[in-house]
Amino acid sequence: MVSCFHKVNCLKRYKKKLLAFLITGIAPERLALCIGLGIALGLVPALGTATLLCMLAAFLFRLNLAAIQLVNVAVYPLQIALLVPFMHAGAWLFGNEPLQLSFEQIQEMLETNIWGTLTGLWVNTLQAVAVWILIAPVIIGLVVALLTPLLRKMDIERKIPAN
């Protein structure tokens, strides 16, 4: 188990790396969008697609790929933790019975028969992605709205020389 101290150090390192992008000249609004997209795309309940989606978003919106991928990697544990809840929400949204599997059971199924698991959970995954499509724009909007003023302030403070 990862200690609380280690988690705090990881968060500090991610914060330091993200703020370093301001020093390189990325606009606070663009960095906020990178973070918002990195979080939302990093939570997609289709394992193995987040990195590709982040690359595509960086290319389409001309954003910093490293910033988006840094956030994508940081939210990976949350993506795993939300996989089954997204599947349950998808089942509810489409009026189906919820999946009666835990993440550990899904992981075991993937290890023993990856192709059978992927084809067997195809409908559940699509339903989970439908829920994610509804939630992702809200996540992006909230993150951008909350972080833009904060990053602007940090950028201004960085530019003012200390006396």
MIMAR-878191 format. One record per atom (N, C-alpha, C, O, CB): z, y, x; atom name. Coordinates in steps of 0.1 Angstrom, whole numbers, plus 5000, padded with zeros to 4 digits. Each point is the difference from the previous one (the first is absolute). Glycine has a CB too. Layout:
BEGIN
REC     up   north   east    a
REC      Z       Y      X   CA
...
% end
This chain:
BEGIN
REC     up   north   east    a
REC   5000    4988   5008    N
REC   5000    5012   4992   CA
REC   5000    5012   5009    C
REC   5007    5001   5010    O
REC   5005    4987   4971   CB
REC   4980    5023   5015    N
REC   4999    5012   5008   CA
REC   5013    5008   4996    C
REC   5003    5002   4989    O
REC   4971    4997   5011   CB
REC   5032    5007   5011    N
REC   5012    5008   4998   CA
REC   4996    5013   4994    C
REC   4989    5005   5001    O
REC   5023    4984   5018   CB
REC   4998    5018   4975    N
REC   4998    5013   4994   CA
REC   4996    5010   5012    C
REC   4992    5009   4998    O
REC   5025    4986   4983   CB
REC   4990    5004   5030    N
REC   4997    5008   5011   CA
REC   4985    4999   5004    C
REC   4994    5011   5003    O
REC   5030    4987   5005   CB
REC   4971    4990   4993    N
REC   4986    4998   5003   CA
REC   4991    5007   4990    C
REC   4990    5006   5004    O
REC   5016    4972   5008   CB
REC   4997    5020   4975    N
REC   4992    5006   4990   CA
REC   5000    5015   5001    C
REC   4989    5007   4998    O
REC   5016    4974   4987   CB
REC   5006    5025   5018    N
REC   5001    5015   5001   CA
REC   4992    5004   5012    C
REC   4992    5010   5000    O
REC   5031    4990   4990   CB
REC   4977    4993   5021    N
REC   4992    5003   5012   CA
REC   4985    4999   4997    C
REC   4992    5008   5005    O
REC   5027    4984   5010   CB
REC   4977    4998   4977    N
REC   4986    4998   4997   CA
REC   4996    5012   4991    C
REC   4989    5005   5003    O
REC   5013    4970   4998   CB
REC   5006    5029   4990    N
REC   4996    5012   4991   CA
REC   4999    5012   5009    C
REC   4991    5008   4998    O
REC   5021    4982   4982   CB
REC   4997    5012   5029    N
REC   4999    5012   5009   CA
REC   4988    5000   5008    C
REC   4993    5010   5002    O
REC   5032    4990   4999   CB
REC   4971    4988   5004    N
REC   4988    4999   5008   CA
REC   4987    5003   4992    C
REC   4991    5007   5004    O
REC   5020    4976   5010   CB
REC   4989    5012   4974    N
REC   4989    5002   4991   CA
REC   4999    5015   4997    C
REC   4989    5006   5000    O
REC   5013    4972   4990   CB
REC   5009    5028   5007    N
REC   5001    5015   4997   CA
REC   4995    5008   5012    C
REC   4992    5009   4999    O
REC   5027    4987   4986   CB
REC   4985    5000   5027    N
REC   4996    5007   5012   CA
REC   4985    4999   5003    C
REC   4993    5009   5003    O
REC   5030    4986   5007   CB
REC   4972    4993   4987    N
REC   4985    4998   5002   CA
REC   4992    5007   4990    C
REC   4990    5006   5003    O
REC   5015    4972   5006   CB
REC   5000    5023   4978    N
REC   4993    5007   4990   CA
REC   5000    5015   5003    C
REC   4990    5007   4998    O
REC   5016    4976   4985   CB
REC   5006    5022   5021    N
REC   5000    5015   5003   CA
REC   4992    5003   5013    C
REC   4996    5012   5001    O
REC   5027    4989   4989   CB
REC   4975    4990   5018    N
REC   4991    5002   5012   CA
REC   4986    5003   4996    C
REC   4993    5007   5007    O
REC   5021    4978   5006   CB
REC   4982    5011   4975    N
REC   4987    5003   4995   CA
REC   4998    5015   4997    C
REC   4989    5005   5002    O
REC   5009    4972   4989   CB
REC   5013    5029   5006    N
REC   5000    5015   4998   CA
REC   4997    5007   5013    C
REC   4992    5010   5000    O
REC   5024    4988   4981   CB
REC   4989    4997   5030    N
REC   4998    5006   5013   CA
REC   4985    4999   5004    C
REC   4995    5008   5006    O
REC   5029    4986   5000   CB
REC   4970    4995   4990    N
REC   4986    4998   5003   CA
REC   4991    5009   4992    C
REC   4988    5001   5003    O
REC   5017    4975   5003   CB
REC   5000    5031   4984    N
REC   4992    5009   4993   CA
REC   4996    4996   4986    C
REC   4993    5008   4993    O
REC   4999    4999   5028   CB
REC   5013    4981   4975    N
REC   4997    4996   4986   CA
REC   5007    5010   4990    C
REC   5012    5002   5002    O
REC   4984    4973   5005   CB
REC   4997    5029   4983    N
REC   5006    5009   4990   CA
REC   5011    4993   4992    C
REC   4998    4988   4997    O
REC   4980    5025   5002   CB
REC   5033    4994   4998    N
REC   5011    4994   4992   CA
REC   4995    4993   4987    C
REC   5004    4989   4996    O
REC   5011    5028   5014   CB
REC   4975    4990   4983    N
REC   4995    4994   4988   CA
REC   4992    4987   5003    C
REC   5001    4991   4992    O
REC   4997    5032   4998   CB
REC   4995    4976   5021    N
REC   4993    4988   5003   CA
REC   5009    4989   5004    C
REC   4998    4988   4997    O
REC   4983    5026   5010   CB
REC   5030    4990   5000    N
REC   5010    4990   5004   CA
REC   5007    4994   4988    C
REC   5003    4988   4999    O
REC   5000    5024   5023   CB
REC   5000    4997   4969    N
REC   5007    4996   4987   CA
REC   4991    4990   4993    C
REC   5004    4990   4994    O
REC   5009    5032   5004   CB
REC   4974    4981   5001    N
REC   4990    4991   4994   CA
REC   4999    4987   5007    C
REC   5000    4989   4994    O
REC   4987    5031   4998   CB
REC   5013    4980   5021    N
REC   5000    4988   5008   CA
REC   5013    4991   4997    C
REC   4998    4988   4998    O
REC   4989    5024   5020   CB
REC   5024    4994   4981    N
REC   5013    4993   4997   CA
REC   4999    4995   4985    C
REC   5004    4988   4998    O
REC   5009    5026   5019   CB
REC   4983    4994   4974    N
REC   4999    4995   4986   CA
REC   4990    4989   4998    C
REC   5003    4990   4994    O
REC   5002    5033   4999   CB
REC   4983    4978   5013    N
REC   4991    4989   5000   CA
REC   5005    4988   5007    C
REC   4998    4988   4995    O
REC   4983    5028   5004   CB
REC   5025    4986   5013    N
REC   5006    4988   5007   CA
REC   5010    4992   4992    C
REC   5000    4988   5000    O
REC   4996    5025   5021   CB
REC   5013    4995   4972    N
REC   5010    4993   4992   CA
REC   4993    4993   4988    C
REC   5002    4988   4998    O
REC   5015    5030   5009   CB
REC   4975    4989   4986    N
REC   4994    4994   4987   CA
REC   4991    4988   5004    C
REC   5001    4990   4994    O
REC   5000    5033   4995   CB
REC   4990    4979   5021    N
REC   4991    4989   5003   CA
REC   5007    4989   5007    C
REC   4996    4988   4999    O
REC   4986    5029   5004   CB
REC   5029    4986   5004    N
REC   5008    4990   5007   CA
REC   5008    4991   4990    C
REC   5004    4989   5004    O
REC   4998    5026   5015   CB
REC   4999    4990   4969    N
REC   5007    4992   4990   CA
REC   4991    4991   4991    C
REC   5005    4994   4991    O
REC   5012    5024   5009   CB
REC   4970    4982   5002    N
REC   4991    4993   4992   CA
REC   5004    4985   5000    C
REC   5003    4994   5010    O
REC   4978    5022   4996   CB
REC   5021    4978   4982    N
REC   5005    4986   4999   CA
REC   4989    4990   5002    C
REC   5001    4989   4994    O
REC   5016    5019   4990   CB
REC   4974    4994   5025    N
REC   4990    4990   5004   CA
REC   5001    5000   5016    C
REC   4995    5008   5007    O
REC   4989    4996   4973   CB
REC   5024    4986   5024    N
REC   5003    4999   5014   CA
REC   4987    4999   5009    C
REC   4991    4993   4996    O
REC   5031    4996   4998   CB
REC   4978    5018   5017    N
REC   4989    5000   5009   CA
REC   4990    5011   4997    C
REC   4990    5001   5007    O
REC   5013    4975   4995   CB
REC   4999    5032   4988    N
REC   4990    5011   4996   CA
REC   5004    5014   5004    C
REC   4992    5009   5000    O
REC   5001    4976   4982   CB
REC   5020    5017   5020    N
REC   5005    5013   5003   CA
REC   4994    5007   5012    C
REC   4996    5012   4999    O
REC   5026    4981   4990   CB
REC   4977    5000   5022    N
REC   4994    5006   5012   CA
REC   4985    5004   4997    C
REC   4996    5011   5004    O
REC   5019    4975   5010   CB
REC   4978    5006   4980    N
REC   4986    5003   4996   CA
REC   4999    5012   4991    C
REC   4992    5009   5002    O
REC   5002    4967   5001   CB
REC   5015    5025   4987    N
REC   5000    5011   4991   CA
REC   5004    5013   5007    C
REC   4994    5010   4998    O
REC   5012    4974   4983   CB
REC   5003    5015   5028    N
REC   5004    5012   5008   CA
REC   4989    5005   5009    C
REC   4997    5012   5001    O
REC   5027    4980   4999   CB
REC   4969    4998   5006    N
REC   4988    5004   5008   CA
REC   4989    5007   4992    C
REC   4995    5010   5004    O
REC   5010    4971   5011   CB
REC   4993    5013   4973    N
REC   4990    5006   4991   CA
REC   5004    5014   4996    C
REC   4991    5009   5000    O
REC   5003    4968   4992   CB
REC   5018    5025   5004    N
REC   5005    5013   4996   CA
REC   4999    5010   5011    C
REC   4996    5012   4998    O
REC   5020    4977   4986   CB
REC   4988    5007   5028    N
REC   4999    5009   5012   CA
REC   4986    5005   5002    C
REC   4997    5011   5003    O
REC   5023    4978   5007   CB
REC   4970    5001   4989    N
REC   4986    5003   5002   CA
REC   4995    5009   4988    C
REC   4993    5010   5003    O
REC   5004    4968   5009   CB
REC   5006    5019   4976    N
REC   4995    5007   4989   CA
REC   5005    5015   4999    C
REC   4993    5009   4997    O
REC   5005    4969   4991   CB
REC   5015    5023   5015    N
REC   5006    5013   4999   CA
REC   5002    5008   5013    C
REC   5005    5010   5001    O
REC   5007    4981   4979   CB
REC   4982    5002   5030    N
REC   5000    5006   5014   CA
REC   5015    5003   5004    C
REC   5003    5012   5004    O
REC   4974    4998   4993   CB
REC   5031    4980   5002    N
REC   5014    5002   5003   CA
REC   5003    4992   5013    C
REC   4992    4993   5005    O
REC   5014    5009   4971   CB
REC   5006    5001   5029    N
REC   5004    4993   5013   CA
REC   5004    4986   4997    C
REC   5009    4997   4994    O
REC   4999    5025   5015   CB
REC   4984    4969   4997    N
REC   5001    4986   4998   CA
REC   5014    4995   5005    C
REC   5007    4992   4994    O
REC   4968    5005   5007   CB
REC   5029    5008   5011    N
REC   5012    4996   5006   CA
REC   5012    5003   4991    C
REC   5009    4992   4999    O
REC   4981    5011   5024   CB
REC   5010    5009   4971    N
REC   5011    5004   4992   CA
REC   5001    4991   4987    C
REC   5011    4996   4996    O
REC   4986    5028   5012   CB
REC   4992    4974   4986    N
REC   5000    4991   4988   CA
REC   5005    4986   5004    C
REC   5008    4994   4992    O
REC   4973    5019   4998   CB
REC   5013    4981   5021    N
REC   5004    4987   5004   CA
REC   5015    4999   5004    C
REC   5006    4990   4997    O
REC   4970    5006   5010   CB
REC   5029    5015   4999    N
REC   5014    5000   5003   CA
REC   5009    4998   4988    C
REC   5010    4993   5000    O
REC   4985    5022   5020   CB
REC   5001    4993   4969    N
REC   5008    4999   4988   CA
REC   4998    4986   4993    C
REC   5009    4994   4995    O
REC   4989    5031   5002   CB
REC   4989    4970   5004    N
REC   4997    4987   4994   CA
REC   5009    4990   5006    C
REC   5006    4991   4993    O
REC   4970    5016   5003   CB
REC   5025    4993   5017    N
REC   5009    4990   5007   CA
REC   5014    5002   4996    C
REC   5008    4990   4999    O
REC   4976    5009   5020   CB
REC   5021    5013   4980    N
REC   5014    5003   4997   CA
REC   5003    4995   4986    C
REC   5012    4995   4997    O
REC   4987    5025   5017   CB
REC   4992    4980   4976    N
REC   5003    4995   4987   CA
REC   4997    4986   4997    C
REC   5002    4995   4989    O
REC   4994    5028   5003   CB
REC   5000    4969   5018    N
REC   4997    4986   4998   CA
REC   5011    4992   4994    C
REC   4998    4992   4991    O
REC   4987    5010   5029   CB
REC   5028    5000   4985    N
REC   5011    4992   4994   CA
REC   5001    5003   4985    C
REC   5003    4992   4992    O
REC   5009    5008   5030   CB
REC   4985    5013   4974    N
REC   5001    5003   4986   CA
REC   4989    4994   4992    C
REC   5001    4996   4989    O
REC   5010    5026   5017   CB
REC   4977    4977   5000    N
REC   4989    4993   4994   CA
REC   5003    4986   4997    C
REC   4998    4995   4989    O
REC   4986    5019   5023   CB
REC   5022    4979   4997    N
REC   5005    4986   4998   CA
REC   5010    4999   4989    C
REC   5000    4992   4991    O
REC   4995    5003   5033   CB
REC   5015    5015   4977    N
REC   5011    4999   4990   CA
REC   4995    5003   4986    C
REC   5005    4995   4990    O
REC   5010    5013   5028   CB
REC   4974    5000   4980    N
REC   4995    5004   4987   CA
REC   4989    4990   4995    C
REC   4995    5002   4989    O
REC   5011    5022   5016   CB
REC   4990    4966   5003    N
REC   4989    4992   4996   CA
REC   5003    4993   4986    C
REC   4992    5000   4991    O
REC   5002    4996   5033   CB
REC   5017    4997   4975    N
REC   5004    4993   4988   CA
REC   5002    5009   4988    C
REC   4996    4998   4989    O
REC   5014    4984   5025   CB
REC   4998    5030   4989    N
REC   5001    5009   4988   CA
REC   4987    5006   4995    C
REC   4999    5002   4988    O
REC   5023    5004   5022   CB
REC   4969    4996   4999    N
REC   4986    5005   4996   CA
REC   4994    4989   4991    C
REC   4993    5003   4990    O
REC   5005    5011   5031   CB
REC   5003    4973   4983    N
REC   4994    4989   4993   CA
REC   5007    4999   4986    C
REC   4993    4998   4990    O
REC   5002    4990   5031   CB
REC   5018    5014   4978    N
REC   5007    5000   4987   CA
REC   4995    5011   4991    C
REC   4998    4999   4988    O
REC   5022    4990   5023   CB
REC   4979    5023   4995    N
REC   4996    5012   4993   CA
REC   4985    4998   4995    C
REC   4997    5004   4989    O
REC   5019    5011   5024   CB
REC   4976    4979   4995    N
REC   4986    4997   4996   CA
REC   5000    4990   4988    C
REC   4992    5002   4991    O
REC   5000    5002   5033   CB
REC   5016    4986   4977    N
REC   5001    4990   4989   CA
REC   5004    5007   4987    C
REC   4995    4997   4989    O
REC   5010    4984   5028   CB
REC   5005    5028   4984    N
REC   5005    5007   4989   CA
REC   4989    5009   4994    C
REC   4998    5001   4988    O
REC   5025    4998   5021   CB
REC   4970    5008   5000    N
REC   4990    5010   4996   CA
REC   4988    4992   4992    C
REC   4995    5006   4990    O
REC   5011    5009   5030   CB
REC   4991    4973   4984    N
REC   4989    4993   4994   CA
REC   5005    4990   4990    C
REC   4992    4992   4994    O
REC   4995    5011   5027   CB
REC   5026    4997   4976    N
REC   5005    4991   4989   CA
REC   5001    4986   5004    C
REC   4999    4991   4991    O
REC   4992    5025   4993   CB
REC   5010    4981   5029    N
REC   5001    4986   5005   CA
REC   5015    4996   5003    C
REC   5008    5009   5001    O
REC   4968    4993   5008   CB
REC   5026    4985   4993    N
REC   5013    4996   5004   CA
REC   5002    5004   5015    C
REC   4990    4999   5008    O
REC   5009    4981   4976   CB
REC   5013    5025   5020    N
REC   5002    5004   5014   CA
REC   5000    4988   5009    C
REC   5003    4988   4996    O
REC   5010    5031   4996   CB
REC   4983    4983   5020    N
REC   4999    4990   5010   CA
REC   5014    4995   5003    C
REC   5010    5008   5002    O
REC   4970    5002   5009   CB
REC   5022    4977   4989    N
REC   5013    4994   5002   CA
REC   5002    4995   5014    C
REC   5006    4990   5003    O
REC   4994    5003   4973   CB
REC   4996    5016   5034    N
REC   5001    4996   5014   CA
REC   5007    5012   5007    C
REC   4998    5012   4997    O
REC   4981    4973   5002   CB
REC   5029    5011   5011    N
REC   5006    5010   5009   CA
REC   4990    5003   5011    C
REC   4990    4992   5002    O
REC   5034    5001   4992   CB
REC   4978    5017   5014    N
REC   4992    5003   5012   CA
REC   5001    4989   5009    C
REC   4990    4996   5007    O
REC   5013    5028   4990   CB
REC   5008    4970   5005    N
REC   5002    4989   5009   CA
REC   4992    4988   4996    C
REC   4994    4993   5009    O
REC   5029    5015   4996   CB
REC   4976    4989   4982    N
REC   4992    4989   4995   CA
REC   4985    5003   5003    C
REC   4992    4991   5003    O
REC   5025    5004   4979   CB
REC   4979    5017   5015    N
REC   4986    5004   5003   CA
REC   4997    4999   5015    C
REC   4989    4995   5003    O
REC   5011    5021   4977   CB
REC   5009    4988   5028    N
REC   4998    4999   5015   CA
REC   4998    4985   5004    C
REC   4992    4997   5008    O
REC   5022    5024   4995   CB
REC   4995    4970   4991    N
REC   4999    4986   5003   CA
REC   4986    4994   4995    C
REC   4994    4992   5007    O
REC   5032    5006   4991   CB
REC   4970    5007   4991    N
REC   4987    4995   4994   CA
REC   4989    5004   5010    C
REC   4990    4993   5002    O
REC   5019    5009   4974   CB
REC   4991    5011   5029    N
REC   4990    5005   5009   CA
REC   5000    4992   5013    C
REC   4989    4997   5005    O
REC   5013    5026   4985   CB
REC   5010    4973   5014    N
REC   5000    4992   5013   CA
REC   4995    4986   4998    C
REC   4994    4995   5010    O
REC   5025    5019   4997   CB
REC   4982    4980   4982    N
REC   4996    4987   4998   CA
REC   4985    4999   4995    C
REC   4993    4991   5004    O
REC   5030    5002   4991   CB
REC   4973    5016   4997    N
REC   4986    5000   4995   CA
REC   4995    5014   4996    C
REC   5001    5004   4989    O
REC   5003    4972   5002   CB
REC   4992    5031   5019    N
REC   4997    5014   4999   CA
REC   4989    5002   4989    C
REC   5001    5009   4992    O
REC   5005    4995   5032   CB
REC   4983    4988   4977    N
REC   4989    5002   4991   CA
REC   5004    4997   4985    C
REC   4996    5007   4991    O
REC   4988    4987   5028   CB
REC   5023    4995   4979    N
REC   5005    4997   4987   CA
REC   5009    5010   4994    C
REC   4999    5003   4988    O
REC   4999    4973   5018   CB
REC   5010    5030   5003    N
REC   5010    5010   4995   CA
REC   4992    5013   4996    C
REC   5003    5006   4990    O
REC   5015    4984   5025   CB
REC   4973    5014   4994    N
REC   4992    5012   4997   CA
REC   4992    4998   4987    C
REC   5000    5010   4992    O
REC   4998    4995   5032   CB
REC   4996    4984   4974    N
REC   4992    4998   4988   CA
REC   5009    4998   4988    C
REC   4997    5005   4988    O
REC   4985    4985   5025   CB
REC   5030    5004   4989    N
REC   5009    4998   4989   CA
REC   5007    5013   4995    C
REC   5004    5002   4989    O
REC   5000    4975   5020   CB
REC   4998    5032   5001    N
REC   5007    5013   4996   CA
REC   4990    5012   4998    C
REC   5004    5011   5000    O
REC   5016    4980   5013   CB
REC   4967    5006   4987    N
REC   4990    5010   4999   CA
REC   5002    5009   4988    C
REC   5000    5012   5001    O
REC   4984    4972   5010   CB
REC   5018    5011   4977    N
REC   5002    5008   4988   CA
REC   5013    5008   5001    C
REC   5000    5012   4997    O
REC   4988    4971   4989   CB
REC   5023    5011   5019    N
REC   5012    5007   5002   CA
REC   4998    5012   5010    C
REC   5006    5011   4998    O
REC   5007    4968   4997   CB
REC   4980    5019   5015    N
REC   4997    5010   5010   CA
REC   4992    5012   4994    C
REC   5003    5011   5002    O
REC   4998    4972   5017   CB
REC   4989    5013   4974    N
REC   4992    5011   4993   CA
REC   5008    5008   4990    C
REC   4998    5012   4999    O
REC   4982    4973   5004   CB
REC   5029    5008   4990    N
REC   5008    5007   4991   CA
REC   5010    5009   5007    C
REC   5003    5012   4996    O
REC   4995    4969   4988   CB
REC   5007    5015   5027    N
REC   5009    5008   5009   CA
REC   4993    5012   5005    C
REC   5005    5011   5001    O
REC   5008    4968   5005   CB
REC   4974    5019   4998    N
REC   4992    5011   5006   CA
REC   4998    5010   4989    C
REC   4999    5012   5002    O
REC   4990    4973   5015   CB
REC   5009    5011   4970    N
REC   4998    5009   4989   CA
REC   5012    5009   4999    C
REC   4999    5012   4997    O
REC   4986    4972   4991   CB
REC   5027    5011   5013    N
REC   5012    5008   4999   CA
REC   5001    5009   5012    C
REC   5003    5012   4998    O
REC   5009    4970   4990   CB
REC   4985    5013   5023    N
REC   5000    5009   5012   CA
REC   4990    5012   4999    C
REC   5003    5011   5004    O
REC   5003    4969   5010   CB
REC   4982    5017   4980    N
REC   4990    5011   4998   CA
REC   5006    5011   4991    C
REC   4997    5011   5002    O
REC   4984    4972   5001   CB
REC   5027    5013   4987    N
REC   5007    5010   4992   CA
REC   5010    5008   5007    C
REC   5002    5011   4997    O
REC   4993    4974   4983   CB
REC   5012    5008   5029    N
REC   5012    5006   5007   CA
REC   4996    5008   5012    C
REC   5006    5010   5003    O
REC   5008    4972   4988   CB
REC   4976    5013   5016    N
REC   4996    5006   5013   CA
REC   4998    5015   5000    C
REC   5005    5008   5008    O
REC   4985    4970   4998   CB
REC   5002    5027   4984    N
REC   4997    5015   5000   CA
REC   5013    5008   4998    C
REC   5002    5011   5005    O
REC   4976    4984   4986   CB
REC   5032    5000   5001    N
REC   5013    5006   4998   CA
REC   5007    5001   5014    C
REC   5006    5010   5003    O
REC   4995    4982   4973   CB
REC   4999    4997   5031    N
REC   5007    5000   5013   CA
REC   4994    5010   5009    C
REC   5007    5008   5007    O
REC   4998    4967   4990   CB
REC   4981    5025   5004    N
REC   4994    5009   5009   CA
REC   5003    5015   4996    C
REC   5003    5008   5009    O
REC   4978    4975   4995   CB
REC   5018    5020   4983    N
REC   5003    5013   4996   CA
REC   5014    5005   5003    C
REC   5002    5011   5004    O
REC   4981    4985   4978   CB
REC   5027    4995   5015    N
REC   5013    5003   5003   CA
REC   5003    5002   5015    C
REC   5007    5010   5004    O
REC   5000    4978   4976   CB
REC   4988    5003   5028    N
REC   5002    5002   5014   CA
REC   4994    5012   5006    C
REC   5006    5008   5008    O
REC   4994    4967   4994   CB
REC   4988    5028   4994    N
REC   4993    5012   5005   CA
REC   5007    5013   4995    C
REC   5002    5009   5007    O
REC   4976    4979   4993   CB
REC   5026    5012   4987    N
REC   5007    5011   4995   CA
REC   5014    5003   5007    C
REC   5004    5011   5002    O
REC   4984    4985   4976   CB
REC   5019    4993   5025    N
REC   5013    5001   5006   CA
REC   4999    5003   5015    C
REC   5008    5008   5005    O
REC   5001    4977   4978   CB
REC   4981    5009   5024    N
REC   5000    5001   5014   CA
REC   4992    5013   5005    C
REC   5003    5005   5011    O
REC   4998    4970   4990   CB
REC   4990    5030   4992    N
REC   4992    5011   5005   CA
REC   5008    5012   5003    C
REC   4999    5005   5011    O
REC   4982    4987   4975   CB
REC   5028    5012   5005    N
REC   5009    5012   5004   CA
REC   5009    4997   5012    C
REC   5002    5009   5008    O
REC   4997    4998   4968   CB
REC   5006    4981   5024    N
REC   5009    4996   5011   CA
REC   4992    5000   5014    C
REC   5005    5005   5010    O
REC   5009    4981   4974   CB
REC   4974    5008   5016    N
REC   4992    5000   5012   CA
REC   4995    5014   5004    C
REC   4999    5003   5012    O
REC   4994    4974   4982   CB
REC   5004    5031   4996    N
REC   4997    5014   5003   CA
REC   5011    5007   5007    C
REC   4998    5007   5010    O
REC   4987    4994   4970   CB
REC   5027    4997   5015    N
REC   5012    5007   5006   CA
REC   5002    4995   5014    C
REC   5003    5008   5009    O
REC   5008    4994   4969   CB
REC   4988    4985   5024    N
REC   5002    4994   5014   CA
REC   4989    5005   5009    C
REC   5003    5002   5012    O
REC   5007    4978   4978   CB
REC   4978    5022   5005    N
REC   4989    5004   5008   CA
REC   5002    5015   5005    C
REC   4998    5004   5011    O
REC   4986    4980   4977   CB
REC   5021    5024   5002    N
REC   5003    5014   5004   CA
REC   5011    5001   5010    C
REC   4999    5008   5009    O
REC   4994    4999   4968   CB
REC   5018    4985   5021    N
REC   5011    5000   5009   CA
REC   4995    4995   5014    C
REC   5005    5006   5010    O
REC   5011    4990   4971   CB
REC   4975    4995   5020    N
REC   4995    4995   5012   CA
REC   4992    5011   5008    C
REC   5001    5001   5012    O
REC   4998    4976   4978   CB
REC   4994    5032   5002    N
REC   4992    5010   5006   CA
REC   5007    5012   5005    C
REC   4996    5008   5008    O
REC   4986    4984   4977   CB
REC   5030    5010   5009    N
REC   5008    5012   5004   CA
REC   5008    4996   5013    C
REC   5008    4991   5000    O
REC   4994    5017   4976   CB
REC   4995    5000   5034    N
REC   5007    4997   5013   CA
REC   5015    5003   4999    C
REC   5005    5010   4994    O
REC   4974    4996   5018   CB
REC   5029    4985   4994    N
REC   5014    5002   5001   CA
REC   5004    5011   5010    C
REC   4994    5001   5011    O
REC   5009    4975   4982   CB
REC   5006    5032   5003    N
REC   5004    5011   5009   CA
REC   5012    4996   5009    C
REC   5005    5008   5008    O
REC   4987    5009   4975   CB
% end
